[in-house]
């Protein structure tokens, strides 16, 4: 079994779906991850996602959208949302492409700081090649390959060592370029995204680094 991690970006300045574009443009809502997405037999989409921020504003957007059939939310802080909605033709074809390629998605699908999708697929090199060839024929999105290799079931062990808050801070730091050379973001930049003080961001990152380095040297 092999894995392929890609960055999926809509072409131009628009999102993959008008509903997603509206949610992304709302400053009080922070889209975090997609834990399940499925094209149903009636050609509607079932989505199980994670977000933070204003649930009230999210519900308002969903209730006013002509695409949404049903929705509900649960939890506080980082909350979960289930929705069923009508896809655009492009979204429908994209989900069909994924389904017909016999790919397995290693969920969750993560949103980057620019609301692009970071997806890890599981499959064979032959399946990945066919996927990339078919994706190249699609005009509404761009796929950049980030990483590929042999898949190991314990490869997410580091993630299991971290709290959800630590994982959130770390993902944001990586997305913004905090660990790039030269460094492209500060603790203040990260704090603006995750909504906590820069000093607390630094504490979270130090704890993450301590746990990861301790694991590597044992």
C-alpha positions as CSV (number, residue, x, y, z in Angstrom):
1,X,0.0,0.0,0.0
2,X,1.2,3.4,-1.0
3,X,0.2,6.9,0.1
4,X,-0.1,10.1,-1.9
5,X,-0.5,13.5,-0.2
6,X,-1.7,16.3,-2.5
7,X,-2.8,19.9,-2.2
8,X,-6.0,20.5,-4.1
9,X,-6.7,24.1,-5.1
10,X,-9.6,25.6,-7.1
11,X,-8.5,27.5,-10.1
12,X,-8.9,31.2,-9.9
13,X,-10.1,33.0,-6.8
14,X,-13.3,31.0,-6.3
15,X,-13.9,28.0,-4.0
16,X,-14.9,24.5,-5.1
17,X,-18.6,25.3,-4.2
18,X,-20.5,28.6,-3.6
19,X,-21.4,27.3,-0.1
20,X,-17.8,26.7,0.7
21,X,-16.8,30.1,-0.7
22,X,-19.4,31.8,1.6
23,X,-18.2,29.9,4.7
24,X,-14.5,30.6,3.9
25,X,-15.2,34.3,3.4
26,X,-16.9,34.5,6.8
27,X,-14.3,35.8,9.4
28,X,-16.2,34.4,12.4
29,X,-15.9,30.8,11.1
30,X,-12.7,28.7,10.8
31,X,-13.0,25.6,8.7
32,X,-10.7,22.9,10.1
33,X,-11.2,19.5,8.5
34,X,-13.4,17.1,6.6
35,X,-13.9,13.7,8.3
36,X,-16.2,12.2,5.7
37,X,-17.5,13.2,2.3
38,X,-19.7,11.0,0.1
39,X,-21.7,11.4,-3.1
40,X,-25.0,9.7,-2.4
41,X,-27.2,7.8,-4.8
42,X,-29.4,10.8,-5.3
43,X,-26.4,12.9,-6.4
44,X,-26.4,15.0,-3.2
45,X,-23.4,15.2,-1.0
46,X,-23.1,14.1,2.6
47,X,-20.4,16.0,4.5
48,X,-19.1,15.5,8.1
49,X,-16.8,18.4,8.9
50,X,-15.0,20.1,11.8
51,X,-14.9,23.9,12.4
52,X,-14.5,26.5,15.1
53,X,-15.9,29.9,15.6
54,X,-19.5,31.1,15.5
55,X,-22.0,28.2,15.2
56,X,-24.8,30.8,15.0
57,X,-23.3,32.4,11.9
58,X,-22.7,29.0,10.4
59,X,-26.3,28.0,10.9
60,X,-27.5,31.3,9.4
61,X,-25.4,30.7,6.3
62,X,-26.6,27.1,5.9
63,X,-30.3,28.0,6.4
64,X,-30.1,30.8,3.8
65,X,-28.2,28.7,1.2
66,X,-30.3,27.4,-1.7
67,X,-27.9,24.4,-1.9
68,X,-28.4,23.0,1.6
69,X,-31.0,20.3,2.2
70,X,-30.3,19.7,5.9
71,X,-27.6,20.4,8.5
72,X,-26.8,20.1,12.2
73,X,-24.0,21.0,14.6
74,X,-22.7,19.6,17.9
75,X,-20.0,20.5,20.4
76,X,-18.2,23.6,21.5
77,X,-14.8,25.1,20.8
78,X,-13.9,22.9,17.8
79,X,-17.4,21.7,16.8
80,X,-18.7,19.2,14.3
81,X,-21.2,19.8,11.5
82,X,-23.1,17.3,9.4
83,X,-24.7,18.6,6.2
84,X,-26.4,17.3,3.0
85,X,-26.3,19.6,0.1
86,X,-26.6,19.9,-3.7
87,X,-23.2,19.8,-5.4
88,X,-22.2,21.9,-8.4
89,X,-21.4,19.9,-11.5
90,X,-17.7,20.3,-10.9
91,X,-17.9,19.0,-7.3
92,X,-20.0,16.0,-8.5
93,X,-17.5,15.1,-11.1
94,X,-14.6,15.4,-8.6
95,X,-16.3,13.0,-6.2
96,X,-17.1,10.6,-9.0
97,X,-13.4,10.7,-10.0
98,X,-12.4,9.8,-6.5
99,X,-15.0,7.0,-6.3
100,X,-14.2,5.5,-9.7
101,X,-10.5,5.6,-9.1
102,X,-10.9,3.1,-6.2
103,X,-9.0,5.4,-3.9
104,X,-9.1,5.4,-0.1
105,X,-8.9,8.7,1.7
106,X,-6.9,8.8,4.8
107,X,-9.1,11.1,6.7
108,X,-9.3,13.8,7.9
109,X,-8.9,16.1,4.9
110,X,-7.3,19.3,6.3
111,X,-8.0,22.9,5.3
112,X,-4.9,25.0,4.9
113,X,-4.7,28.6,6.0
114,X,-5.8,29.5,2.4
115,X,-8.7,27.1,2.5
116,X,-7.1,24.7,0.1
117,X,-7.5,21.0,0.8
118,X,-4.6,18.8,1.9
119,X,-5.6,15.2,1.1
120,X,-3.8,11.9,1.6
121,X,-4.9,9.0,-0.6
122,X,-4.1,5.4,-0.2
123,X,-3.7,3.0,-3.1
124,X,-1.2,1.8,-5.7
125,X,1.2,3.8,-7.9
126,X,-0.9,2.7,-10.9
127,X,-4.1,4.1,-9.4
128,X,-2.3,7.3,-8.4
129,X,-1.1,7.7,-12.0
130,X,-4.6,7.3,-13.4
131,X,-5.9,9.7,-10.9
132,X,-3.4,12.4,-11.8
133,X,-4.0,11.9,-15.5
134,X,-7.7,12.3,-15.1
135,X,-7.3,15.2,-12.7
136,X,-5.2,16.9,-15.4
137,X,-8.2,17.0,-17.7
138,X,-10.2,18.9,-15.1
139,X,-10.2,22.7,-15.6
140,X,-11.6,23.9,-12.3
141,X,-8.9,22.7,-10.0
142,X,-5.1,22.2,-9.6
143,X,-3.5,19.3,-7.8
144,X,0.1,19.7,-6.5
145,X,1.8,16.5,-5.2
146,X,3.3,17.1,-1.8
147,X,4.6,13.7,-0.8
148,X,4.4,10.0,-1.6
149,X,5.8,6.8,-0.2
150,X,5.0,3.5,1.5
151,X,2.1,3.6,3.9
152,X,2.6,2.4,7.4
153,X,-0.3,2.0,9.8
154,X,1.6,3.6,12.6
155,X,2.6,6.7,10.6
156,X,0.3,8.9,12.5
157,X,1.7,8.0,15.9
158,X,3.1,11.5,16.5
159,X,-0.5,12.9,16.0
160,X,-1.8,10.5,18.7
161,X,0.8,12.0,21.2
162,X,-0.6,15.5,20.8
163,X,-3.7,17.1,22.2
164,X,-6.2,18.5,19.7
165,X,-5.1,22.0,20.6
166,X,-1.4,21.2,20.2
167,X,-2.2,19.6,16.8
168,X,-4.2,22.7,15.7
169,X,-1.3,25.0,16.6
170,X,1.3,22.8,15.0
171,X,-0.7,22.5,11.7
172,X,-1.2,26.3,11.6
173,X,2.5,26.9,12.2
174,X,3.5,24.6,9.3
175,X,0.8,26.0,7.0
176,X,2.0,29.6,7.7
177,X,5.7,28.7,7.2
178,X,6.9,29.1,10.8
179,X,9.2,26.1,10.3
180,X,10.4,27.2,6.8
181,X,13.9,28.4,6.2
182,X,13.8,31.4,6.2
183,X,11.0,31.6,8.7
184,X,7.8,33.1,7.0
185,X,5.6,33.6,10.1
186,X,5.8,34.6,13.7
187,X,4.1,33.5,16.9
188,X,1.9,36.5,16.5
189,X,0.8,35.4,13.0
190,X,-0.1,31.9,14.4
191,X,-2.0,33.4,17.3
192,X,-4.2,35.5,15.0
193,X,-5.3,32.3,13.2
194,X,-5.9,30.0,16.3
195,X,-7.2,32.7,18.6
196,X,-4.8,32.4,21.5
197,X,-2.0,34.6,22.9
198,X,1.4,34.4,21.2
199,X,3.0,33.2,24.5
200,X,0.5,30.4,24.7
201,X,1.3,29.5,21.1
202,X,5.0,29.3,21.9
203,X,4.2,27.0,24.9
204,X,2.2,24.6,22.8
205,X,4.9,24.4,20.1
206,X,7.6,23.8,22.7
207,X,5.6,20.9,24.2
208,X,5.0,19.5,20.7
209,X,8.7,19.7,19.9
210,X,9.6,18.0,23.3
211,X,7.3,15.1,22.7
212,X,8.3,14.6,19.1
213,X,12.1,14.7,19.9
214,X,11.7,12.5,22.9
215,X,10.0,9.9,20.7
216,X,12.7,10.1,18.1
217,X,15.6,9.5,20.5
218,X,14.0,6.6,22.5
